[in-house]
Amino acid sequence: MRRIPVDVRGLEFRAVDDIAPKLKNRQTGEVKTNAAGVPVYELMVTVKGEGRRAELMSVSLPTHTPPDVRAGQLVRFEGLTGFFWESAGRAGVSFSAVAVEPVPEGAAV
């Protein structure tokens, strides 16, 4: 599937929860991995553009070492992309990033 780069200029992202492993199977606790076998983590964020209301979105992040991102922190994404999916009559857009880091207090977003 084609990944579409997301222009993050003018957008503010705030973590809703701490970053956590994305589960492949909730019953067994098995963590999802990408095609290269790298564990995938998930971060729920609100995204707000100037003059717009905040929206909730989930961003997947494949990494062996998850960044220390906590609920309530402003964050920056590197390489944020979206891709359209369709399965069993349902459709949506999923987001993933190459990296995420907290925005230091007082720094420009």
Disulfide bonds with the S-S distance in Angstrom:
none
